[in-house]
Amino acid sequence: MARTTWLIPLGLMGCDPFGHWPEGVESIEGPLWDRDVVPSADGGVYVALPQAHALAYAAPGTDAVRVELEHDAEPTRLLASPGATRLLAFTQWPICTAETDEKIELVEDCPFDSLDWGYGLDLVSGTDAYATAEVPGFMNAIAFAPGDATAVAYLDYESGDDLPVDGVVDLSQVVFLDLEDGSAHTMSVGFSPNNILFSQKADKAVVLSRSKATVIGLEDFETLVTYDLTLDADAVVDPVGAQLTPDGRYAIISVQGSSDLYTLDLEVPHVDIKELVAAPSAMWVSPTTDYDFTVLGYASETRLDVYDHVYFNNQPVVLEEPIDRLVGADGIVVAYNDRASTHDIYRLDLSTLELTEYVAANPVSSLEILDVGGTPAFAVAVLRPESAGGSDLDQYQDQNWGLAVLDLLGDDIVNLVVESEPVGMALAERDGRAYALVLLDGVETLLMIDLAAPSAARQIELAAAPLGIGEMPDGSFYITHDSPLGLITFLDPTDPSSLETASGFATLGLFDDYELSAQEQE
Amino acid sequence: MIALLFASVSLAATELSLELGSTHASDRGYSLFSSREAMGSWGARVGFGLTDRTSLLVDWQHSGKGGEVETTGDDVDFQAALTVDQLAVGPRVGVHIQNVMPYATVQAVAMRGRVRLDGDRDSTDDLDEWKRSALTAGGLAMGGVQVIVGEPERAVRLSGHLEMGYGHAFPLDFGDFGSISFHGFALRGGAGIVF
């Protein structure tokens, strides 16, 4: 017996009587992955992993890769440059300031009141962090200049992020960044700079701050001219909407709660203030000189004001209902109201200023326009439920979420009822055909609607309930799912049956210790 | 007299015991499976008598931890399970004082860990179920006491033991998941037979 008993534990190790799940319950703070992923021109997406304090790159068909950031930092916000050729990651890293002879390596071993943070902005290409820019920790937003060479970091206080204050914070700062090498140039331009415009040549920027607009040359970061938006030191002028005219000569600025429209002449510096009929709720400035207009809409007035960019003469257009949203495309502007219970959607032809009215079945929640062959051909609106009224069928439609497909070349509108709230919508043109890709809350299918025949939607099975959809630089799409360990579907609309996935990436580094920055420990 | 006391039980006997154990685990990765800083385990050990004062211990311990992991700020939970098997082998040296035997032992440890993570317990596809396994090695240094009940001339007698000490294992490396370390205070206790 003694000679054989040693075989018992070996035998038990070989079998697997523990196939069942343990019955414990544990909890951790926060999700394993941030669903706000950022696409890359390389075909994958960047994902922040809050539990692992890491950044991952996930692509279909390959294992996820951890992107090593400077200072072993963790990403707090991710942004893609235009064309998604670079990732800009706001980062932070833990520093222990405790004075002790012992080497402290883990965050958990550092006294709480000795734990400090470093902040930066990492520039990533592919899976390599190639530069780190010194950006104050309170900044959380980026404006990109045309050409993918320059960007500006600033504070978007409206985002609701925590505002880390380390010593002194200058809330009038912006940081100009060279995206090639990460070199940074900090400037103070006025309190709360939060709206930054770039000329199309990317040779100058207009930074709007409270009661001030500053024009900065991007060659040497010199202030070219400063415009005071008010001469009264007690008055506060907060720009809310601003655009440059396509020739780059004028900056057109609307102001919060004011019926004044500011026009800054950037060539012959002066400010022109126009008195509008009311405070505008929406402004659209043509991006091209083909239709060189600024269009203004009002939540309190049933009109659009159309200003040309030569003499800034107004040509008002009368509506039946007020609007608060404007969406523009080549030669047209579509106006709707996403707050009121109104149903009207208007298309304004900028070449004739002719207005076409569409009536949606329900109030509009959001709207997107799709070009087909370079011409804006369709608009798709998400319709939200409203209080029921009318006949039984009207009631049914009123009580449900819906979609409206607008033919922008004619005046047709098709109203559809959908199963649940749309959580994501993208429009795509492939081979001359137009599609809306719609995700519904809790529904594990993707609706692919041919906009030329919207009544028959194709349903594509998904691996899990979706959360959102975004477009990749190559025109394909990614779909994020409500999956705790990470799941993203990649979809090519030309071949919707061949879905690819990246999954499990949120497990990357899940067991790793939360270490203090190695560089700070040296 | 002294010779009689020390000779009342021979370590040359064979021992078979069932055990409960605990190994310190203050590892961040382990906290996903248990909020305690120790990994409880159960198992069995066999002792092979070599001489009157020495024997060879072979000890196997198994632990299964985990369950549902709730994530604040996230609508969906996931399942996590960690199973660890330890096989420890090493000599034991002790002295007998009537039926009580204080002893010391050092053991080499082979450790196998298996991790399962499942994002959707209801589905069986490989999109949301992930497994990793790892092997590592370590050592144990423990002191303990064994008590043997029954007349020395009986062929089979009952025994009980309690031992504690320090254990250290190299991290279990679960690849891209990261690693989990077990080191620190170790405790074993059990009951069985000596024959």
Interface residues (C-beta under 8 A of the other chain):
Chain A: M1 A2 T5 W6 I8 P9 L10 L12 M13 F18 W21 P22 E23 G24 V25 E26 S27 I28 E29 G30 P31 L32 A52 D63 A64 R66 L106 E108 A463 A464 D482 S483 P484 L485 G486 L487 T501 S503 G504 T507 L508 G509 L510 F511 D512 D513 Y514
Chain B: T14 L16 D27 R28 G29 Y30 S31 L32 F33 S34 S35 G43 A44 R45 V46 F48 V58 D59 W60 H62 G64 K65 G66 G67 E68 V69 E70 T71 T72 G73 D74 D75 V76 D77 F78 Q79 A80 A81 T83 D85 L87 R112 R116 L117 D118 G119 D120 R121 D125 L127 D128 W130 F174 D176 F177 G178 S179 I180 F195
